[in-house]
Amino acid sequence: MAAASANSPQSDYIQHHLVHLNNIGEKQDVIANFSVINYDSAFWSLLMGLIAIYIMYRAARKATAGVPGRFQAAIEILVGWVEDQAKSIVPSEESRRFVAPLALTVFLWIVLMNVLDLLPVDLLPWTFAVTGLGAEAGDPLYYHRILPTADLNVPMGMSLGVLLLTLYYGIKIKKPGGFVKELFTAPFTFGGIAGVLLSPFNILLNLIEYGAKTVSLGMRLFGNMFAGELVFMLIALLGGAWTGFNGASLGLGIGHVLAGSVWAIFHILIVLLQAFIFMMLTLVYVGQAHEGH
């Protein structure tokens, strides 16, 4: 019997859109490979970060003491909202002077990165094909993914930054001796021999807690945005099935427009919600670092 085709055109389409532009020229084969640099994720995440900084810089430069304009009013509402969230979670005013602006930056940065998912799936590939940069394999931009938060490296890198921040504040607030002591004596706090016997279990549970917080924080953002990206690709396949002015093609075309519009509107909520969750959990973890068991 003749061998069947390994992949369908639809499968090839989706797989092509899931490969990053990186320094090895192929799909990353393991979860943690620090020799791989995804240039597309690095470019778009840095660009969105610079735009977030520019927005806040412009708001600070244009701020006036009189009646604020719409842009200034919107930024003031956002800043006040984040400050209120930080006050209710982080007990130290000194810590909030750094953590509140950080939370605002994280929120705005993730929103801008997530918004990239609302661009048409094939807009950049079509642009690169027209310019000759990505028409076929071997061209500079043949592989390119625009959504940084759908690249596991980006959300996990951000969550590792949050982990380092919680460790920093844990050591700063409780002092190095108190921080290490809490690792061995909490959550099971006993004196004498019982405390000594339970210390290995305590430190194991604390390490698992730190690891679970870090992994879940990054995976939550990645999983939701990656799933949303896949849905957009599946919807794009409806439009890609066009074969002419016939009943099937017209039905699929109308379904493509309707499904794409409905999912894009719903996805706006996901974009904002995931940024809000990441920001709030950042504040919660930093706030927990100020508290003892």
C-alpha positions, 0 to 999 in steps of 0.5 A: 500500500502507498504511504499516506501523507504525513500531514494534512494541509490544515495541519501543516498550516497550523504547525507553520504558524507555531514555529518561532524565528530563532537561532537554530532555524527549527522548532525547539525540541525541549521545554528548557533549552537556553541555547535557543533564542526566539528572535520574534518573541524578543523583538515584540516583547521588547517593542511592547515594553518600550511602548508601555514605557513611552505611554507612561512617560508621555502621561507624566510629561503632559500631566497638568494640575488643572482639568485633565484631558482624556488621556491624562484622566485615563492614566490617572484612573489606571494609576490610582486603581493599581495603587489601591490594589497595592495598598490592600495587599502589600502592607509596607509603604516603603515596598509599595513605592517600588511594587505599585509602579512595577505592577502597573508596568506589568499590567500595561506590558502584558495587555500590549503583548496580548493585544497582538493576538487580535491582529489577523493571523496571516497579516504578517506572513502575507506582508513578509511574502509580498516583500520576499522575506518569508515566501518560502522556507529559507527566507529570513522571516518565513517563520515568525510568531507575533504573540510573545505571551504564547511563547512559554519562555516569555511568561516563565521568564516574567514569573521567575522575575516575580519569584526573585522579587518575592525572595528579595522582599522575604529576605529584606523584611525577615532578615536572612536569618529569619527567612532561613529559619522560616523555611525550616520551621513553617508551616509545621511549627514545633519545639524540641525533637519534633521540630527537628524531625519536621524541618526536612518536610517544612523546607520541602513544602516551602520549596514546592510552594515557591516552585508551584507559584512560579510555574502556575503564574507563567503557565496560566498566562501562556496556556490562555494565550496559546489556546486563544492563538490556536482558536484564531488559526482554526477560524482562519482555516474556515476562510482558507477553505474558499474555492469560489462562489458556491454554497459551501465556500459562502457558508464557510466564509460567513462562518469565518467572519462571524466566528472571528468577530465573536472570538475577537470580542471575547478575546479582548476580555481574556487579554485584559483578564490575564494581565489583571490576574498576573498583576494581582498575583504579583502583588499577592506574592510580594505581600505574602513575602512580608508576612510570616507563617 
